[in-house]
Amino acid sequence: MKFLSSILAVLILSIASLAQYPEGPNTGKANTPFAATNFSATFNGPVTALPMARQNTSTEYAFFSQNASVAEKVTVRFIDHDIDVNYTSSDFYANDDITGGTVDVANTVHGSWNGAPYTYTYRTFTLDGFTLTKRSRYIIVNAREVIFLQQVSRVGYEDRPEWLDFEYSLRIK
């Protein structure tokens, strides 16, 4: 009886842990599962780990993928000091984005991913004569770790299916 109770407890906990992430649409646009120390996600193609970058008070690890239509990137940033785990911090990173362009304020959203607050932005900008869009999710994982999930495509290309697969596949470890 104790054995059956243990199995039931494990099943319940397993189901509860799966429920913490919403189910994505699985459009089939993301097809390259990738796992790193702090996250896993499904990208749109082969993933390149970029060199570690040291900023003023933080260290970044970035992972990049692209196909003919979309570029995707996950950045994991470790901060040398504590930050608040709230929307003020995720807004700080959203507002600190140096991409420029115009942020669509109507599509700026606050939410929670696995209990971590995030700010989502959608912006339009110009680079090398091309007008592009950038979807970003700035997630405050804890007081010393943030994850940025970003996707860039040309204006006019319907990148939402890729974004939905990419963003919903993110699992924070």
N, C-alpha and C positions, 0 to 999 in steps of 0.2 A: 504494500500500500504506500509506503514511504517513497518507493521508486516511482510509482505512478504520479504521486504528488509532485515529485521533483521534476519529472518530465513535463507535467502540466505547467508548473511555474516557469520553466525554461521557455516553453512555447508562448506563454502569455508575455513574458519579457521580450521575446524576439518580435512578436507582433507589435508590441508597444514601441520598440525601437524603430521598426519600419514605419510606423505611423508618424514619426516626427518629420518626415520629408513628404511634401505633396507629390502626387503622381503626375508626371509630365505627359505631354501629348504623344511623345515618341513618333515624330513625323518621319523618322528615318534619315534626317539630314545629318545628324551627328553619328559617326560610325567608327571612331577611334577611341576606345576606352584608354584612360591614362590615370595612373596613380602616382602620387608623390607622398612625402612624409606627412604632410598636413591636409591633403585633400585628394579626392579623386573626381574626375569629370570625364565626359565623353566629348571629344573635340571633333571637328569636321575633317581632319586629316592628320598626317604624322605630326608629332609634337616635338618641338625643339626646346630644350632647357637653355635659357639664356644665361650668360655669366652672372654670378652674384654681383649685386651693386650695393655699394655702401653710400647712404645719403647722410645728411647732417646728423640725425639722431636715430637712424634706423638702417636695417639691412633688408634688401629685397631679393627674392627669388622669383623669376618669371618664367612662364611656360607658354609657348607661342605655336599657333597652327594657322594655316591658311589654305584655301582652295581658290579656284578662279573667281569666286564671288565674295567671299567673306574671310576676314582675318579674326582670329579669336585669341584671347590671352587671359591667363590667370596669373595674378601677382600675389605672392604671400609676403607681407611686410612685418618684420619684427621690430618693435620700437624699444628704445633704450630706457624708457620711463613709462609709468602708468598713464593711460588715458581713460576717460570715462567711457563706459560701455553703454552708449545711448545714441539717439539720433543726432545729437549735437556733434558728436565725433564723426559719424558717417556723413553728415552734412559738410563738415570741415573738409573731408577728403573729396567729396563731390565738388565743392566750391574751389578746391585747390587744383583741380584738373587743368593742366596747362594746354590742353588741346585747342582751347579757344572756341570760336563759333558761337552759336546760339543754343541755349538750353531750352527745350520745350517744357516750360513750367507746368503746363497742364498734364504732362506725362511724368512729372517728378513724383515718385512714390516712396513712402516709408513702409517698411514691413519687417518681418522677422523670419530668419532662415535658421531652422534648428535652434531656435531660442536666441539667436544673435541678431541685433538690430542692423538694418541696412537702409541705405538710400539708393534708389534707382533713378538714373537720369537718361534722357535721350537728347542728343545734341546733333546739330548740323554744322559742319565746318568745311573749310576749303584747304586742300593741301596739294601743292604742285599743280594747280589748275583744275583739280577734280573736286567736286562737291561730294562730301561723304557724310554718313551718319555714324554715330557712335552710341551704342547702348552700354551702360555701365551699372554695375551693382557694387557698392562699397559696403562691405560687411565687417562689422566690429566683432571679431570672434571672442576676444577677451581683452583685458587691460593692456596687453603687450603684443597682440597679433591682430592684423587686419588682412582681409582677402579682397582683392579687386577682381571682378569678373567683367571682361570687356569684349565687345564685338564691333568691328568696323566693316562697312560696306558702302558701295556707291549709292547716292540718292537715286531713287527709281527702282532699285532692286528690292524685291520683297524678301527681307532677311528674317522676318519674324519666325518662320519655321525653324531655321537654324538656331536662333536665339532661344526659343522655347526648349529645344532639345538640350542645348548647352547649359542654360541656367538651371533647368530642372534636374540635370544629371549631377550637379555639384553636390558632393558629400564632404563635409568638414570632419576631419579626424581629430 
